[in-house]
Amino acid sequence: MLKLFAPRTALRASARSGAPIPAFRPSAFPLTCNAAFRRGYASEAEERDLIVIGGGVAGYVAAIKAGQAGLKVSCIEKRATLGGTCLNVGCIPSKSLLNNTHLYHQILHDTKNRGIVVDGVHMDIAQLMKAKETSVSGLTKGIEFLFKKNNVEWVKGTGAFADEHTVDVNLVEGGERSLRGKNIIVATGSEATPFPGLTIDEEKVITSTGAIALKEVPKKMVVIGGGIIGLEMGSVWSRLGAEVTVVEYLGQIGGPGMDAEVAKATQKLLAKQGMKFKLNTKVTSGDDSSASVKINVEAAKGGKEETLDADVVLVAIGRRPYTAGLGFENIGLEVDERGRLIIDQEYRTKIPHIRVIGDCTFGPMLAHKAEEEAVAAVEYITKGYGHVNYNAIPSVMYTHPEVAWVGQNEQELQKEGVKYKVGTFPFSANSRAKTNLDTEGFVKFLSDAETDRILGVHIVGPNAGEMIAEGTLALEYGASCEDVARTSHAHPTLSEAFKEAAMATYDKAIHF
Ligand SMILES: Cc1cc2nc3c(=O)[nH]c(=O)nc-3n(C[C@H](O)[C@H](O)[C@H](O)COP(=O)(O)OP(=O)(O)OC[C@H]3O[C@@H](n4cnc5c(N)ncnc54)[C@H](O)[C@@H]3O)c2cc1C
């Protein structure tokens, strides 16, 4: 009898939260291998060791890993290019726009005191978009190359389960094909959650997909949702001159995973750059029937109503798993109340050879989380073991300054009644930040009060997204703050702020 485990119902899907995942609970419904699992095939010709449905980060990484292990693998992807949300309409295009609009903003506002004289600076939006497309097409073609290199077949089309081992593909070029797999990995990703009453046209009422492709700078933009995607895209258009107002239901920006102190500091810095915020505010309704969009808001707890006018409204209230048309009804697979496919800790559904990874199941909706799961899921198939540490998955917001964190934040530790110590170090006291005239923000460590073991690292400041890798490694290895502080960090680097914040947690920082 093959035992399966309980679904990870306690895991959080809160978009990009990076929050720790609770301990795994023993089986609620042990299953047995059934006859269907052992059935043979009519035609061996179409048989694969592994079929992957979805060629996003989760799917393409799983396919490459399986190809490297010598499995006969096909990856079904319906989009014209590989790489999924991340490469086509997510991480990559948004970071291209964030990087280039930051440069533009810096040239406009931050050159004089550096002795750089610039005149006649203006933005060419069409070229900005072209630069973004160059990055995207280079990277998506790169995945195609890696598929060839690792003997992965890309089946271009939409896959749906015909039975537990058979996936029918509606081919892009027309016609159908049936593939049969010993193992199947579902990696169909996620989609933007719509806002009731507003019709997404990706021009006037947009999701992040529209926000990375606007043809001109809107005069007024309202962002519904002050999470990472809303703030990143709001930043892009604010830097280009839009008057951006972010409406957020919660009392802080950045989502629940962001440390409240960091969120407060970040909000101040973004407000200084021109973004406006309405926290503790809910959008009650919207009207997109005329040229502009009217958004009605009121205090989250009820109160005075207000109407905001916008040329463009960005709906950024989160993402939801995408599993439409997969034909689950044909094989009896279940989703939970949030549309997440139910799996055990080895990513298996109740049909053990069908696994699910990435955004369409539990955990934070992050590309690197999807990638970790892809490697682990294939290792479970090929070796019988795999590993993902959900307590050490970093989150990064690529605004300027960047915000990054890993592990638990202060509000979570307080809620759990954990006794902890705090150590902070400001970039204004760091020699490299001072040299670069880029001194906003700080590094914050949270450690166990008794053992000094690191529980969380939170950074708002220059290069936070790169620096958090050191915090993640420290957390992964169960390091103490003293371990980090006694490790030599090159001078002058921003990472010295990291070391000094660790030092400030159990002792005193030297330079502050
Ligand atoms: C604007 C934006 C910015 C982001 N920035 C970051 C970031 O900076 N860092 C980060 O870590 N994460 C970021 N993310 C999140 C990240 O993009 C996702 O976590 C990641 O793409 C999830 O990968 P996935 O493979 O699970 O799903 P996806 O990337 O969504 O891929 C799923 C793929 O499956 C295909 N598919 C679906 N159904 C079928 C079917 N039936 N047959 C065939 N193909 C199918 C889809 O076409 C799609 O290509 C961002 C997301 C957005 C929207």
Ligand as a Chemical Component Dictionary entry (heavy atoms), coordinates in Angstrom:
data_LIG
# 
_chem_comp.id                   LIG 
_chem_comp.type                 NON-POLYMER 
_chem_comp.pdbx_formal_charge   0 
_chem_comp.three_letter_code    LIG 
# 
loop_
_chem_comp_atom.comp_id 
_chem_comp_atom.atom_id 
_chem_comp_atom.alt_atom_id 
_chem_comp_atom.type_symbol 
_chem_comp_atom.charge 
_chem_comp_atom.model_Cartn_x 
_chem_comp_atom.model_Cartn_y 
_chem_comp_atom.model_Cartn_z 
_chem_comp_atom.pdbx_ordinal 
LIG C1  C1  C 0 3.962  41.609 -13.053 1  
LIG C2  C2  C 0 4.550  40.442 -12.318 2  
LIG C3  C3  C 0 5.801  40.546 -11.764 3  
LIG C4  C4  C 0 6.369  39.481 -11.104 4  
LIG N1  N1  N 0 7.605  39.634 -10.567 5  
LIG C5  C5  C 0 8.166  38.620 -9.907  6  
LIG C6  C6  C 0 9.468  38.747 -9.381  7  
LIG O1  O1  O 0 10.119 39.785 -9.521  8  
LIG N2  N2  N 0 10.019 37.679 -8.749  9  
LIG C7  C7  C 0 9.312  36.519 -8.588  10 
LIG O2  O2  O 0 9.847  35.591 -7.990  11 
LIG N3  N3  N 0 8.070  36.362 -9.069  12 
LIG C8  C8  C 0 7.484  37.388 -9.732  13 
LIG N4  N4  N 0 6.233  37.215 -10.263 14 
LIG C9  C9  C 0 5.545  35.919 -10.063 15 
LIG C10 C10 C 0 6.050  34.882 -11.060 16 
LIG O3  O3  O 0 5.876  35.368 -12.359 17 
LIG C11 C11 C 0 5.303  33.582 -10.867 18 
LIG O4  O4  O 0 5.430  33.164 -9.528  19 
LIG C12 C12 C 0 5.843  32.488 -11.775 20 
LIG O5  O5  O 0 5.698  32.864 -13.111 21 
LIG C13 C13 C 0 5.108  31.176 -11.533 22 
LIG O6  O6  O 0 5.571  30.216 -12.437 23 
LIG P1  P1  P 0 4.637  29.001 -12.902 24 
LIG O7  O7  O 0 5.447  28.214 -13.842 25 
LIG O8  O8  O 0 4.021  28.357 -11.731 26 
LIG O9  O9  O 0 3.428  29.685 -13.696 27 
LIG P2  P2  P 0 3.417  30.554 -15.013 28 
LIG O10 O10 O 0 4.655  31.324 -15.152 29 
LIG O11 O11 O 0 2.126  31.316 -14.979 30 
LIG O12 O12 O 0 3.413  29.494 -16.195 31 
LIG C14 C14 C 0 2.323  28.675 -16.475 32 
LIG C15 C15 C 0 2.315  28.387 -17.955 33 
LIG O13 O13 O 0 1.381  27.357 -18.216 34 
LIG C16 C16 C 0 0.747  27.611 -19.452 35 
LIG N5  N5  N 0 -0.525 26.872 -19.454 36 
LIG C17 C17 C 0 -1.564 27.030 -18.616 37 
LIG N6  N6  N 0 -2.519 26.101 -18.873 38 
LIG C18 C18 C 0 -2.052 25.355 -19.887 39 
LIG C19 C19 C 0 -2.559 24.237 -20.595 40 
LIG N7  N7  N 0 -3.737 23.688 -20.275 41 
LIG N8  N8  N 0 -1.819 23.718 -21.607 42 
LIG C20 C20 C 0 -0.619 24.264 -21.937 43 
LIG N9  N9  N 0 -0.079 25.313 -21.296 44 
LIG C21 C21 C 0 -0.781 25.839 -20.279 45 
LIG C22 C22 C 0 0.589  29.117 -19.480 46 
LIG O14 O14 O 0 0.463  29.583 -20.808 47 
LIG C23 C23 C 0 1.879  29.562 -18.819 48 
LIG O15 O15 O 0 2.876  29.862 -19.766 49 
LIG C24 C24 C 0 5.642  38.275 -10.959 50 
LIG C25 C25 C 0 4.380  38.141 -11.534 51 
LIG C26 C26 C 0 3.832  39.200 -12.204 52 
LIG C27 C27 C 0 2.479  39.050 -12.812 53 
# 
loop_
_chem_comp_bond.comp_id 
_chem_comp_bond.atom_id_1 
_chem_comp_bond.atom_id_2 
_chem_comp_bond.value_order 
_chem_comp_bond.pdbx_ordinal 
LIG C1  C2  SING 1  
LIG C2  C3  SING 2  
LIG C2  C26 DOUB 3  
LIG C3  C4  DOUB 4  
LIG C4  N1  SING 5  
LIG C4  C24 SING 6  
LIG N1  C5  DOUB 7  
LIG C5  C6  SING 8  
LIG C5  C8  SING 9  
LIG C6  O1  DOUB 10 
LIG C6  N2  SING 11 
LIG N2  C7  SING 12 
LIG C7  O2  DOUB 13 
LIG C7  N3  SING 14 
LIG N3  C8  DOUB 15 
LIG C8  N4  SING 16 
LIG N4  C9  SING 17 
LIG N4  C24 SING 18 
LIG C9  C10 SING 19 
LIG C10 O3  SING 20 
LIG C10 C11 SING 21 
LIG C11 O4  SING 22 
LIG C11 C12 SING 23 
LIG C12 O5  SING 24 
LIG C12 C13 SING 25 
LIG C13 O6  SING 26 
LIG O6  P1  SING 27 
LIG P1  O7  DOUB 28 
LIG P1  O8  SING 29 
LIG P1  O9  SING 30 
LIG O9  P2  SING 31 
LIG P2  O10 DOUB 32 
LIG P2  O11 SING 33 
LIG P2  O12 SING 34 
LIG O12 C14 SING 35 
LIG C14 C15 SING 36 
LIG C15 O13 SING 37 
LIG C15 C23 SING 38 
LIG O13 C16 SING 39 
LIG C16 N5  SING 40 
LIG C16 C22 SING 41 
LIG N5  C17 SING 42 
LIG N5  C21 SING 43 
LIG C17 N6  DOUB 44 
LIG N6  C18 SING 45 
LIG C18 C19 SING 46 
LIG C18 C21 DOUB 47 
LIG C19 N7  SING 48 
LIG C19 N8  DOUB 49 
LIG N8  C20 SING 50 
LIG C20 N9  DOUB 51 
LIG N9  C21 SING 52 
LIG C22 O14 SING 53 
LIG C22 C23 SING 54 
LIG C23 O15 SING 55 
LIG C24 C25 DOUB 56 
LIG C25 C26 SING 57 
LIG C26 C27 SING 58 
# 
